[in-house]
Amino acid sequence: MHYAFFGSPVSTMASVSTLRLLANLISQAVDTIEGVYATANATPPPLNKPWDPKDPSEALGQDPAVMEAKTKLVAAAAQLVATARDPISTLLSISDGVPLLACLRTASELNVVEILREAGPQGLHVREIASPSKVNPDLLARMLRFLATNHIFHEVAPDVFANNRISSSLDKGKPSAVLFDKPEERLTGTAAAAALVEMFGDEIIKSFAQLTETVLDPNGEQSPLKRALGVPSSGAALQLDDASRKQTTRESVQHRDAQMYLNQDLQFSNYDSEGFNWSQLPSGGILVDVGSGMGSNSLTIARKYPALRVVNQDFGPVLEKAKAHWQESFPEHFEKNLVEFQTHDFFLPQPVKGADAFLLRHITHDWSDEKTIQILQRLCDAAKPTTHLVLIEHIVPSVAEEPASIKAIPGAIRPTAPAPLLPNFGAASSAIYFRDMMMHNLGGKERTIANFVDVFDKAGWKLVRIHRIPGIEQCHIVGVPA
């Protein structure tokens, strides 16, 4: 049997042809990645060395050509395994995910990454890793070996473990002694990864266990999180005052903290210039940041367009922190009285009438369609004919090709993967689908374009354009009064 390496395979067996096409895509992606690194006289970061975000080779990983190649490589490799492997083994391997996540959460809570960082590349015997937390070293070794088999940590000798590129990304950046002495502050001021892994391995995994029961519930009134833990859903939890938050479970507090760290890592950055064109708002125009939190989103916009007047709306305790943040980060706007901090519940009538733009960043994904329509209706009631509604949210792509009605929306069309990959790049884009299921567990949802069109229409808005942010599913979704 003969094959054309980069062309169409010469074969009548469809399965073999698919395997070869997928292998070709992987080979081409590797050639692209190696070419970019060779041009820079560098090599791709090795797996069994700790992650160093300041390493120039890591920066090369953000090169657009490398990112595109990595997406194709991951999609093709996953589809190649799914195609070549027998289906029963594939189905059984899915069950690895639950204990793997549980082991990862345990390693993070036991501060294993930080202990190994201090031990250095030679690693540390599991007895010494287990000593500060006084856990069973044999059980910990079994868990770390399971993780190392899945390329998280590196077993350099029997029962001797070291960090690798993946495990070290969970580093909380603090001495291990501090983490053990002040466990209540372990996640304070850290990067998002550890907080999120501990959240996923705690309340999220517990709520996922109730997913089937929730689907089968004819009333469907409780989110999986509510059914599993008895705590408020994501959107409701965000509205608790400090006194109420102190009475919530540890899992609920951890979720709130992890979400805060995630938001810190995913600041607005350059998304303003790459998405909606804020310069089209009139000089002196009013931008209302609904559910603003610290107001970082509107602050980024105001810095670039200082003629805009900004109204940050949220709950009292958050707004006090927002005021301090603006005073420190953009005192000129604050001193000119061009920014206002307004306590407001977005389910109630919008107090700012005739604003030029309403901005909601990662607000609607916390809520069901019914609640989202209520939020957007309140804004539509207060809008003028030229008001723009700008949602910054992730968009869930269909696995199949989008219909013509969706393609007609400017910006709706996204790049599709080359055959025989799934049009949405398969496993390379699976994070958004996991996020959607996670948001369902918390009482909300991520939405497809069709979903956004529907809630806009029912709330009195018309979806007129989508601005895509290169490399991610986060978009600016723009509407005007219908």
C-alpha positions, 0 to 999 in steps of 0.5 A: 500500500502506498501513501503520498506523505503530504498529499491525498493518501493513495488508499481505498481504506477510509480509516487508513486514509484518515490516519495518514491525513491526521499524521500529515497534519501533525508533521506539518505542525511540528515543522512549523513550530520547529521552523519558528524556533530555529529562526529564533535560534531557540528550541521548544520548552522541554516537558521535564523542566519547570515552567519559566514564563520569563524564558524567551522560548515561552514567549515564542509559544505565543507567536501566531504561527506557533499558536495556529500550529499547536491548535492543529497539532492538538486537534489532530493528535487527539483525533488520531488517538480516537480513530486508532484506539478501540472504542471501549478503551477510549470510553474507559479512559474517560473515567481517568479524568475524575480521579486524575483531577482529584489527585491534582487537587490533593497535590495542590492543597498539600503544596507539593509543587512548592516543596518540589520547587525548593528541592530543585531539579533532583527532586525529593523522596515522597517521604519528605514531600509528605512530611509537612502535611503528615499524610500517608507517603505511600498513598501520596506516591501512588497519586503522584505516580498517576499524575506523572504517568499523565505528564504532570510531575516527573518521577526521576527515580522510584518514589522520587518526584520533581516538578516538570513544565506542567506541574510547576504552572501550579506554583503559588509563588510562596515559600512552602513554610508560609503556605503551611503556616497560614493555610487560610491565605494560601490562594491570596495573591496567587496566579489563577491556576492553583485556585482554579484546579482546587475549585475544579477538584472540589465543588465543581467535581461534586456538582458534576456528580449531580449532573445526570440527576439534574437533567432528569429532574422534570422541574429542573429548578436546582443547579447541580451545585445547589443540589450537591452542596446546597449553596447559591448558584454562581450568579446569586453567590456574587450578589451576597454581601460580606456577612452572608459570604462568611456563612457560606460553605468553604466550597462557595468561598473557594469558588468566589476566590478562584473566580477573582484570581481568574479575572485578575489573570484575564484582565481586559488587556488589549481587547478594547482595541481589538474588539468594539470600536469605542472611538465611535462613541461621542466625546463626553459620551457615557459608558456604563460598566454593568456589574463592573467589579473593580472597574478594570474593564472600563478603566482600560477603555477610559485610558485610551478614550479619556473623553468618555464619562464612565459609570461603574455599577456593582454592589457597595463593598466592591465599589469601595475597592473600585474607587481605590483602584481608579484613584491609584491607577487613573487619578486624572479621570477620578479628579476630573469627576469623569467616573462615577461609582453607583450601587445598582442591582442589574435586575432592577430598572437601570438608573442611567438613561440614554447612555451611549454604551452598556458594557457587560463583561462575563455577566450574562454567562452567570445566568439562565436565559430567562435571567439574562433576558431580564438583565438586558431588558432593563438596559433596553428600557433605558437605552436611546436609539443609538445606544450600543450594548457590548457583551464580552463573553465566550462564544460556543462554536457548533461542532458542525458548520453554522447555518447561513442565517448565523454566517450573515452576522458580521464577524460570526464566521470563525476559521474552520479546521482543515479536513479531516479534523472536526470543523471546530478543531475538536479537542483543541477547543474543548475548553469552551465546552467544559466551561459551558458545562461548568457554568451549567453546574453553577446555574449559568451557561456559555452561549452559541451565536444562535443563543445570543441572537435569541436572548437579544431579540427577546430583550428588545435588542438586535445583534448586529456584529461580533468582534472576535479576539484572535486566538480565543473564543472571547468576543465582543458581541454588539447589539442595538435597540431593535 
